[in-house]
Amino acid sequence: MAVFIVKVFGLSALISVAIKYGAPYFAISETNTTVLIMVVLPSILMAIALSWRSRHAEF
């Protein structure tokens, strides 16, 4: 379990660094649609991942 937590922490740190230093190089327009997509997309992706995992789980 500790290995999993370390992996999640490491991946989170990498994503944070990528956002902090890489995001300014992308020209993303500041519209309501863009913000809505950025806010809702992680939840949708997580729902898809959990749905896929539950369908392929062996009980």
SULQUIGI-V661839 format. One record per backbone hydrogen bond with DSSP energy under -0.5 kcal/mol. CO is the residue of the C=O (numbers start at 1). NH is the residue of the N-H. E is the energy in kcal/mol with one decimal. If there is no record, write none. Layout:
co:CO nh:NH e:E
co:CO nh:NH e:E
This chain:
co:1 nh:5 e:-1.9
co:2 nh:6 e:-2.2
co:3 nh:7 e:-2.3
co:4 nh:8 e:-2.5
co:5 nh:9 e:-2.5
co:6 nh:10 e:-2.6
co:7 nh:11 e:-2.6
co:8 nh:12 e:-2.4
co:9 nh:13 e:-2.3
co:10 nh:14 e:-2.3
co:11 nh:15 e:-2.4
co:12 nh:16 e:-2.3
co:13 nh:17 e:-2.3
co:14 nh:18 e:-2.4
co:15 nh:19 e:-2.4
co:16 nh:20 e:-2.6
co:17 nh:21 e:-2.6
co:18 nh:22 e:-2.1
co:18 nh:23 e:-0.6
co:19 nh:23 e:-1.2
co:22 nh:25 e:-1.3
co:23 nh:26 e:-1.8
co:26 nh:28 e:-1.2
co:27 nh:29 e:-0.5
co:29 nh:31 e:-1.4
co:31 nh:35 e:-2.0
co:32 nh:36 e:-2.5
co:33 nh:37 e:-2.5
co:34 nh:38 e:-2.4
co:35 nh:39 e:-1.9
co:36 nh:40 e:-2.6
co:37 nh:41 e:-2.4
co:40 nh:44 e:-2.1
co:41 nh:45 e:-2.8
co:42 nh:46 e:-2.3
co:43 nh:47 e:-2.3
co:44 nh:48 e:-2.3
co:45 nh:49 e:-2.4
co:46 nh:50 e:-2.7
co:47 nh:51 e:-2.3
co:48 nh:52 e:-2.6
co:49 nh:53 e:-2.4
co:50 nh:54 e:-2.5
co:51 nh:55 e:-1.7
co:52 nh:56 e:-1.3
co:57 nh:59 e:-0.5
